[in-house]
């Protein structure tokens, strides 16, 4: 699936200025992560279990 076909979204904590944000898209295989300032750059694929660990860590710190 190309990055233009994905449903990208930002955290509700990102604010409206649009700067310094990452966007994520969820697929069956992975979580896709990209820089919202330069969406033409390649995105990062993170396995679902890795994403879950990252979110738990971020919530704790």
Secondary structure, 3 states (H helix, E strand, C coil): CCCCCCCCECCCCCCCCCCCCEEEEECCCEEEEEECCCCCCCCEEEEHHHHHHHHHHHHHC
